[in-house]
Amino acid sequence: MDDYGLVLNAGSSSLKFCVFQRPANNHWRLEARGQIDGIGTSPRLVVKGEHGEKMADQDVPVGDGRGAVNALAAWLKSHYGGSRVVGVGHRVVHGGAKFTGPVILDKGVFAELQALIPLAPLHQPYNLAAIEAATERLPDCPQVCCFDTSFHRGAPAVSELVPLPADIRKGGVQRYGFHGISYEYIASVLPELAPEIANGRVIIAHLGSGASMCALKNGKSIDHTLGFTALDGLCMGTRPGSLDPGVVLHLFQGLKMTPKEVETILYKKSGLIGISGISNDMRDLLGKEDPNATLAIDYFIYQAAKQIGALTASLGGVDAIVFTAGIGENSPEIRRRICEASKWLGCSMDEKANAAKGPRISTPDSKVSLWVIPTNEELMIARHTANLLGLK
């Protein structure tokens, strides 16, 4: 293979990656996609080729994220030999207020990203650990950081405001918004896939284990459901979404919990798993007769419809709703129920199109058009990497 670009998305127990052939005219061709799952427990490397063919499925001796990067490097060397890595693009969850777009990594950038770890403790440490490991393995290869927060910068000031005293806000307390790489990708493909809504008022529902929504006007983010951290807005797999701050005070003052205990509850024990007591995975809850599973799904739908209403107010009306990410792309039932709860907006779903995953799933007379569009954060990161590094 010719020179290639690498995209890394590191989590607490997994390392996802994509290998792209060096682009011609900014067109990247996916060569391989894979992940190392079960880091720290039963790590396994699974890789598939461009057309889904299996390239690897094997146990790997990995104890942490650094080991995962080393295992990936060994696999890449065995498959791509003398091919050169021309750039590594990284998903970084938090870029704060400063980073309004992708940047080439240097020591100063890395130090600023480390300072943001308390704002994204579930993601940022693992993103940065992968960057360190990749830099050690490829010291002469440029590393590009792409931020989940950047797409939301430039939104109206009122949508970024946290209504606390000015001296606190000056320290960086504001609404940042997340999942921006996903939203940016959807906005980039709307002119081709759905040109009639590309410059309209669009709500994108990124529904997965992490879930949020974004209000677009003319392809730009003007409002979003995630705020200062990735805990706000929608009910998620293990996170509560919108929560009265008084509840957090009660955890500290009434129940005498430590900061670490509160963090664990908010990031790992709430949302779908907290309500159901069964699973954080919507696939496990759907179809179960357990009343707690039903309640968890009902709450997820309730919050989604509620936030659609709120974002419609931010937009001054809505022309389209786009579903994306794991649940949004793959669950016809969740899409149907959210649209049913949003009928007051003029949503009318085509059941056959919904079952077939669209892309358009609304009836011709629907006042709000409904869509299913798969996201591709890795491709968005690859494009940014190519642009920043001048890979044409």
Secondary structure, DSSP 8 states (H G I E B T S, - for coil): ---EEEEEEE-SS-EEEEEEEEEETTEEEEEEEEEEE-TTSS-EEEEEETTS-EEEEEE----SHHHHHHHHHHHHHHHHTT--EEEEEEEES--TTT--S-EE--HHHHHHHHTTGGGSTTTHHHHHHHHHHHHHH-TTS-EEEEESSGGGTTS-HHHH---S-HHHHTTT-S-----HHHHHHHHHHHHHH-TTTTTSEEEEEE-SSS-EEEEEETTEEEEES--SSTTSSS--SS---S--HHHHHIIIIIS---HHHHHHHHHHSSHHHHHHSS-S-HHHHTT---HHHHHHHHHHHHHHHHHHHHHHHHHTS-SEEEEEHHHHHH-HHHHHHHHHHTGGGTB-B-HHHHHTT-SB-B-TT-SBEEEE----HHHHHHHHHHHHHT--
